């Protein structure tokens, strides 16, 4: 999947949850949504992007602050489990 599209999707999720009055609940909502509804390769691509760009920014694309915080906060939970 196109990385720019993944980041736009993640930022859209972030826009929705950022409207919540409780920031901790919003952060949890973002991580929970990505874990539940994104397939493993999508999550891997997003985490690989952050490995290369820890600030969540590349020349042509960037994660919103709330999405970056949510992913960094729950990074291990979002990492797909290796096949047994």
N, C-alpha and C positions, 0 to 999 in steps of 0.2 A: 504494500500500500504506500502511496505517496506520503512522505514525511510531512510536507506542508499541510496536507489534508488531515493527518492525525493531529497535528498541533492545533489546527483550526477547530477540530472536534473537541479536543481537550479544553481549549479556551471557551468554547460554547458551554460545556459542562460547568466550567468554572464560573462563567457569567451567571448561570442559573443558581448555583450554590452560594455565590458571593452575596446574593440578595438576602440570605438568611441572617437574622439578627445575631445569632450565636456563631462566631467565626469557627470555633472548634467543631461544631456540628456541620458547618459548611465544608471544612477540610475533610472530615470523615465522609461526608456525602460524595465528594469528588473521588476520593480513593476507592470507596465502596463501589461507585458506579463503574469506574475503570476496571476494577478487579472482576466484577460480575459480568459486565457486558462486552468487554473488549476481548477478542481472542488472544491467545498467548503471543502470537507473532506481533500483534499490534503493540502489546505492552512491552515486548522485547525491543522493538524498534524505538519506542519512546524512551526507554531506559538507556539504550545504546546512544541515542541522541544526547541525553544528559551526561553520559560518561564522557562524550566528546566536547560538550558545551555545558559545563556545570552551572553557568548562570542562566541557562535556558534560552540563550540567544544565539542565533546564527545570522549571517548577513541578510537573509531574506525572510526570516521567520523567528518568532519568539513566543515562549510560554508566558501567560499572565502570571503575576506574582502569586496569586492564590493557588493556581495549579502547580506552579513550581514548588511552593511550600508543601502542598498536599502530597505530591509525588515523593519529595525528599523525606518527608515525615514517615511515609509508609512504603518506602522503596522495597524492602525485603518482602513485604506482603504482596506487592504488585509483581514481583519477579516470578515468572512461570516456574513451576516445579519441573525438574528434569524427569523425563520418562523413566520408569523403573524397568 
